[in-house]
């Protein structure tokens, strides 16, 4: 219970960021607004298949309930559904660890997931990742149950397959969890008799996917078009979020800040110990982990949110690593308890600090603060150039030029446009600076901008994960070539 409370508190803190008017996360409006359109029009076809449809339909249901209960912000409802999914995943992670490696490992796995920076952060958002991770973890859990409890094996296997379909209906790549019940079906059978069950797993998962995303068939052309777009997107790359050897990139991110340095070290111990254990009940866990990690590492785009579905499995393996080490401590009970307590405190204190720091930072978005500062200090009628993840909720009276990145335009363009102030956001420029070896020309153009246009005001943002600091980034307000003086002296920080 204490772990659930801790995990819930870390995920609820800051969940109202930007509300009721600032839309600070680019992936939230497509889900929430399309759910609203479905509810208002009565047309169940989302006409949009960049995500599967189950999460959209869930938001339609929540918005309908919210209307009955009063004027509830649909973004808040969607975010709370992610919080709930995140907390439920803690319980399922405990069940997975308990079933596969023992109660202590289950508790350790749930604790490590509760404090995980990446899982906590993504559980704040009205996006598909927390819900998909819940279904993935539940599917892996039932796959292990199918191998551990012969009397309920078939029921568990059917449930695991259905949850794999539900995972795919929430996020396409989460459907790879179908490997877990397929492995369980193969490992639990005898000779050729297992293959029909493997086929049944695939069929059941596919059926549930189609039930939750029915217009994949009913609007086939639109579905195929969006799937092709996403496939091309992941193959060709996404500025700021692409790499050549993503397996190493993901491992570094898990080390810090995704899971935590110490937890990852014990994860390695637990992974080696699990392979050496040769326990068939671990086959669904290890099989899914291997297939999924290779899959997300094989494409060019390296969004770290794609690590979410394997975080619970990784935390269970890290818990097993800790348990393997603890079992080798001195047998004296008091000594072992004190040493274990100190070890666990050392492992989770930094992840908790990172998660709490992030939640506090997004509670008061720098993008809203920047808009407020401009309204108070920059004369109306000024021309402003904003880039991605810039000020939000700016009042009227300004001429605003929007560019994707300030580096996209030469300095002469800002002069020709009569720009008074340029507003730079770390949510945009860190895409280049964090990958300076890949984008040297873009970095050089940003350097030129920062040399040419002096900073008149800077608002420090969230620094735990600068590349993903779009909600509360560092904002630099730069004096442009035609700037009128602010009404009061700007304060540099």
HELIX and SHEET records of a PDB file:
HELIX    1   1 UNK A    2  UNK A   12  1                                  11    
HELIX    2   2 UNK A   26  UNK A   41  1                                  16    
HELIX    3   3 UNK A   54  UNK A   69  1                                  16    
HELIX    4   4 UNK A   74  UNK A  101  1                                  28    
HELIX    5   5 UNK A  103  UNK A  114  1                                  12    
HELIX    6   6 UNK A  117  UNK A  122  1                                   6    
HELIX    7   7 UNK A  129  UNK A  148  1                                  20    
HELIX    8   8 UNK A  150  UNK A  152  5                                   3    
HELIX    9   9 UNK A  153  UNK A  168  1                                  16    
HELIX   10  10 UNK A  172  UNK A  177  5                                   6    
HELIX   11  11 UNK A  178  UNK A  188  1                                  11    
HELIX   12  12 UNK A  191  UNK A  194  5                                   4    
HELIX   13  13 UNK A  195  UNK A  212  1                                  18    
HELIX   14  14 UNK A  215  UNK A  218  1                                   4    
HELIX   15  15 UNK A  220  UNK A  236  1                                  17    
HELIX   16  16 UNK A  246  UNK A  253  1                                   8    
HELIX   17  17 UNK A  254  UNK A  258  3                                   5    
HELIX   18  18 UNK A  261  UNK A  277  1                                  17    
HELIX   19  19 UNK A  280  UNK A  282  5                                   3    
HELIX   20  20 UNK A  283  UNK A  297  1                                  15    
HELIX   21  21 UNK A  304  UNK A  307  5                                   4    
HELIX   22  22 UNK A  308  UNK A  326  1                                  19    
HELIX   23  23 UNK A  333  UNK A  363  1                                  31    
HELIX   24  24 UNK A  366  UNK A  377  1                                  12    
HELIX   25  25 UNK A  406  UNK A  408  5                                   3    
HELIX   26  26 UNK A  411  UNK A  416  1                                   6    
HELIX   27  27 UNK A  426  UNK A  433  1                                   8    
HELIX   28  28 UNK A  440  UNK A  452  1                                  13    
HELIX   29  29 UNK A  466  UNK A  468  5                                   3    
SHEET    1   A 5 UNK A 399  UNK A 402  0                                        
SHEET    2   A 5 UNK A 383  UNK A 386  1                                        
SHEET    3   A 5 UNK A 421  UNK A 425  1                                        
SHEET    4   A 5 UNK A 475  UNK A 479 -1                                        
SHEET    5   A 5 UNK A 455  UNK A 459 -1                                        
END                                                                             
